[in-house]
Amino acid sequence: MERRSENGADGYVEDIPYTFGYHPELDPARMQAVLRRAGVEPPEVAAACELGYGQGMSLAIHAVAGGAAWWGTDLIPSHAAHVRALVAGTDARLEAADQTFAVFCARDDLPRFDFIGLHGVWSWVSAANRERILELVARRLRAGGVLYVSYNALPGWAPMLPLREMMVAYAAALPADLPRADRIEAALRDAQMRVLRDPLVLEACPGIEAELRAIRHKGVAYLAHEFFNRDWAPMPPAQVAAAMRSVGLSFAAQADEAELASGARFRREYFVKDGAPPMDEGATATPCRRRDDPLRDVQILNDRLLALASCSPGMAWLADPQTGGGVEVGCSAMLMLAAWRSGAVDAASVARDAEAMLTRLGQHLVHEGRVLVETARVRAQLRIEARELLEVTLPRLRERGVLA
Ligand SMILES: C[S@@+](CC[C@H](N)C(=O)[O-])C[C@H]1O[C@@H](n2cnc3c(N)ncnc32)[C@H](O)[C@@H]1O
């Protein structure tokens, strides 16, 4: 089987691995619940596919905790290696390829999928890759099946378009032997200076300066993938809907109603493939699974997620065997659970070890929406949280089978 090439990364940043996010919209059970609330009868999901799965947190959690068989692909080989390591030794039915969309979408050995999802991909890849994704949906999503897609929307992102072009051009003009992270930092600094010096820009886009300041605090893994690919194509929702209509998909529901209400520039949407499933396709060839020991698999994965949390910033989710999806425990709780898993038994030692991890990761403790800066306050707050974790949260997680 051809591995990855055929036009390679096609303008996508491939030398910096992505962040460790989990995206609940990719959970088939959540998709079904959202569609039902919207008055749409959702499909059963036995075979599912995630395109551009990144570090594979969602893919691993859904393949291990849920009942569907999963396929997926991502360009970056270390992403594929990561998700394979997360599920190793479990019963998960998962094929995590490291093929480009050009190769994966042309494969003729894929099943008919009931659910295809792509989070943070559509606006960040080339037009040719969007076409390939649509071809895959046309050929491989069964009638009645669901597509989940998230994208950057217009007009919300319009002020950022020229600025991003400028930053990409600035970074590209720097010496090629400068590490990408340094080129990104220099481009952001330059953009900030230009904006500050340009009253016309400040007047036309009052929020842009604050936006750039906020962006500069994000890690390079996020920045590289969000803003420094060759392609960045925010679109009006009507344009996305038209692309989906061209392959027989109708809009079904917003995946995140709360975010939409706040006027977000990032949209998450479900589309349903038109037509009733033909008799031979309705019963899918990949039955939902009954496993021998589902709790064991989830707990293997969750122990790995806790180990990962102690060295990777921003992790907040574990797999939940009761729902088949993720359960959000929060970033500081993840670190405290990691400390507990490594042998800390009481609140004082859990808090102390979590504080050391926060420092090592360069993360801040957030309480009631505010970053705590004074060491004494951080310590006191961690103590409170550690006590609650050990007395309330941990017993609940164990009762649900999330942790052994
Ligand atoms: C912004 S990241 C999102 C990752 C993940 N879905 C998430 O939200 O955490 C986009 C992902 O798409 C992958 N990707 C980009 N172009 C691709 C291509 N042509 N073929 C396969 N994967 C690609 C990248 O490697 C990257 O992991």
Ligand as a Chemical Component Dictionary entry (heavy atoms), coordinates in Angstrom:
data_LIG
# 
_chem_comp.id                   LIG 
_chem_comp.type                 NON-POLYMER 
_chem_comp.pdbx_formal_charge   0 
_chem_comp.three_letter_code    LIG 
# 
loop_
_chem_comp_atom.comp_id 
_chem_comp_atom.atom_id 
_chem_comp_atom.alt_atom_id 
_chem_comp_atom.type_symbol 
_chem_comp_atom.charge 
_chem_comp_atom.model_Cartn_x 
_chem_comp_atom.model_Cartn_y 
_chem_comp_atom.model_Cartn_z 
_chem_comp_atom.pdbx_ordinal 
LIG C1  C1  C 0  -5.173 21.966 12.463 1  
LIG S1  S1  S 1  -4.768 20.285 12.519 2  
LIG C2  C2  C 0  -6.194 19.576 13.323 3  
LIG C3  C3  C 0  -5.894 18.255 13.958 4  
LIG C4  C4  C 0  -7.031 17.623 14.737 5  
LIG N1  N1  N 0  -8.170 17.360 13.884 6  
LIG C5  C5  C 0  -7.412 18.499 15.896 7  
LIG O1  O1  O 0  -8.319 19.325 15.732 8  
LIG O2  O2  O -1 -6.805 18.367 16.962 9  
LIG C6  C6  C 0  -4.986 19.673 10.839 10 
LIG C7  C7  C 0  -4.469 18.273 10.619 11 
LIG O3  O3  O 0  -4.688 17.890 9.255  12 
LIG C8  C8  C 0  -3.563 17.165 8.791  13 
LIG N2  N2  N 0  -3.448 17.349 7.327  14 
LIG C9  C9  C 0  -3.255 18.520 6.675  15 
LIG N3  N3  N 0  -3.173 18.312 5.353  16 
LIG C10 C10 C 0  -3.305 16.984 5.155  17 
LIG C11 C11 C 0  -3.298 16.149 3.997  18 
LIG N4  N4  N 0  -3.133 16.653 2.773  19 
LIG N5  N5  N 0  -3.467 14.814 4.174  20 
LIG C12 C12 C 0  -3.631 14.290 5.427  21 
LIG N6  N6  N 0  -3.635 15.037 6.553  22 
LIG C13 C13 C 0  -3.483 16.359 6.426  23 
LIG C14 C14 C 0  -2.385 17.784 9.520  24 
LIG O4  O4  O 0  -1.265 16.932 9.616  25 
LIG C15 C15 C 0  -2.985 18.128 10.888 26 
LIG O5  O5  O 0  -2.761 17.123 11.833 27 
# 
loop_
_chem_comp_bond.comp_id 
_chem_comp_bond.atom_id_1 
_chem_comp_bond.atom_id_2 
_chem_comp_bond.value_order 
_chem_comp_bond.pdbx_ordinal 
LIG C1  S1  SING 1  
LIG S1  C2  SING 2  
LIG S1  C6  SING 3  
LIG C2  C3  SING 4  
LIG C3  C4  SING 5  
LIG C4  N1  SING 6  
LIG C4  C5  SING 7  
LIG C5  O1  DOUB 8  
LIG C5  O2  SING 9  
LIG C6  C7  SING 10 
LIG C7  O3  SING 11 
LIG C7  C15 SING 12 
LIG O3  C8  SING 13 
LIG C8  N2  SING 14 
LIG C8  C14 SING 15 
LIG N2  C9  SING 16 
LIG N2  C13 SING 17 
LIG C9  N3  DOUB 18 
LIG N3  C10 SING 19 
LIG C10 C11 SING 20 
LIG C10 C13 DOUB 21 
LIG C11 N4  SING 22 
LIG C11 N5  DOUB 23 
LIG N5  C12 SING 24 
LIG C12 N6  DOUB 25 
LIG N6  C13 SING 26 
LIG C14 O4  SING 27 
LIG C14 C15 SING 28 
LIG C15 O5  SING 29 
# 
